[in-house]
Amino acid sequence: MGVIGAGVMSIITILASFTTANSQLAALPRMFYGLARQGQLPEQFGYIHPKYRIPVYGTVGCFILMFICTIYICFQGGTAEIMNMFINIVCVAWLGCYILAMLDVLVLRKKYPDFPRLFKVPAAPLVFAIGIIGSVYAIYTISDYILITLGWLIIVAIYIVVWNKTHNRPINEVSDLESAVKMIRDRTEYLPVWDEAVEEWLKKRNAL
């Protein structure tokens, strides 16, 4: 569509970038807030602004990280290659998280078969096996970025080890499902049928 098409797509791209940035600034600070509440990040990240009700330090921290990435991209010329690198690194990390999530579901289905569920994936072992294989293949197609992603994951792993060691916390600490369910029910709105079923399940677990 010539010059007009290029101008329209440029505006759409800029607005889409703003939307993505806003969603990240809304979501990530609250993840930091949750980690701080669980003692996995400095307690400052758990501070909520009394008027605006947002995690201030997490929001500022995310802004700084995004600003650093933007500056780096600008210094690299803002080319499609550098943007593609960032996107693929994130994709590798996301696909790894999806694999872990599917494995978690299989483990929890095996460990807690009687837990009340609103929905159960039919033929879960087969469905998740296909999902895991597909995710591994997707990672393989962008394998050039695996080492970079692993480098960042190693940095995160080092932080976890150092943080837990300095705060005398077990690195392999596992929360039981009963505690997680109670926390979810305390922090979320009432869900008919499921809440009653969970209450019965908790009573049975406590009686054992």
N, C-alpha and C positions, 0 to 999 in steps of 0.2 A: 504493500500500500504506500510505498514511497516515503516521503518525508513525514506526511501526516501519520502514517502507521508507526513509524519509528518514534515520533513524539508521543503518541498515545501509549505505546508499549513502555516507553521510558517512564511516563507518569504512573502507569499501573505497577511497574516494577518498584518504583520508589515507595508508593503507597503500601505495596505488599511487604516491603522491607520494614516499614514503620509498624505494620501490623504484627509481623514476626517479633520485632524488638519489644513491642508492648506486651505481647503474650509471654515472652521470656522474662521480662521484668515483673510480670504478675505472678508467674509460676515458680521460678527458681528461688526467689527470696523466701517463699513459703516452704520450699523443700529444706532450705537452710534453717528456717525456723524450727521445722520438725526435728531435724538432726540435732539442733542445739537443745531442744527439749529432751531429747534422748541422751544427751551428754556426749554427742559425737562431734560437736563443733563448739567453739567458744560461746559462752553464755550470752555475749552481746548480740549474737544473731537471733536470739530468742526475744529480744526487746521489741515491743509493739508501741508505735507512736500513739499517745493517748488520744489525739484528736482524729488523725486520719486512719488509725487502726491498720497500719502496714508495718512489716518488719523493716525498719529503717536501715540498719546496717547491712542486711542482706540485699536490699535494693541498691544501696550505694555500691556495695561490692560487685554486684552483677553489672552495674553501669560501668565501673572501672574496667572489668574484664572485657566487656563489649567494646569499650573505647580503645583498649589496647589492640584488640583484634582489628578494629577498623583502621587504626593507624598503620598496623602492619600491612594490611591489604593495600592501603594507599601507597605505602613505600614500595610495594612490589608491583605497582603499576595498575592495580585493580583489574588485572586480566581475568579472563574466563578460567584459565588454568589454576590460578590461586584460589578462586572461588570454588572451583571443582574440588580442589584438595580439601578445603574445609568441609564441604558437603559430604564427601566420601569418608572422611575421618569420622564424622558424626554418624553416618550410616553404618559403618563397621561397629561402632560402639552400641548403637541402637539394636542392631541385629544380634549382637552378643547378649544384650539384655533380654531380648525376646526369647532367645534360646534358654537362658536361665529361668525366665518366667514359666516357660512350658515344662521344664524339668521340675520346677517347684510345684506346679499343679499336679504332676504325676506323683511326686513324693507325698504331697499332702493327701491326695486321694487314697494312697496306699496306707499312710499312717493314720488318717482319720476318716475311715470309710463311712462312719455314721454321722458325720457332721452335716447339719441341714444346709442345703445349697439351693439357691433359687434357680440355678441352671447347671446342668451337667453336660459337658461335651460328649456326644455319643461316640463310642469307639475311640475313647481318648488316646490309648496307646498308639493306634494307627494314625489318627489325625495329627497328634503332636509329633510323631515320628516323621510324617511328611513335612510338617512345619519346620522341624529342626533341620532336616536334610535340605529343604529349600533355603533356609537362612544361611546354612553353611555354604551352599552353592553361591548364594548372592554375595557372601563375603569373599568367596574365591574369585568372583568376577572383578572385584576391586581390590585384589590382594596387594597391589602396589602400596596401599595405605595401611596395611596391617601393622607393620613395624612402627609407624608413627603413632598409631592408636595404642599399641602395646606400651610404647614409651610413656605416654600419658597415664595409662593404667598402672604402670610401675610406680610413677610418682604418687598416684593416689594410694596405692598399696603401702608405700613407705610412710605416707602421712598417717594412715590407719594404724600401722604398727607403732610408730613413734607416739602418736596421741594416746593410744590405749596403754602403752607401757608407762608413759609419764603420769597417767591418771589412774594407774593400778586397776585397769579394767581388762578382763579376759578378751583376747583377740577373737576367739571362737565362740563368744557368748551367743546363745540361741534363745530367743523368746518363745515361750510355749504358746500354743494357739489359744488357750483359755484367756491368758492375759491380753493378747492381741484383740480377741473378740470383745472383751469387756471395754477396752479402750475405744474400739470402733463404736460400740453401742452408746458409750458416754458422750462421744463427740459428734454423732450424727443424728439425724432426725429419725423418728419412729417409723419403722417399716412393718406394716401389718403382716401377720403370719410368720414371717422370718424371725422377728424379735421373740415371739412366743416359743417358736421351735428352738431357738438358740438358748432361751432360758431353761427349757427342759433338758437340752443337751448338757448345759453347765451343771444342772442338778445331778444328772447321772454321772458326770465326770467327778464331781465332788464326793459322790457317794461311794466311789470305787476305792 
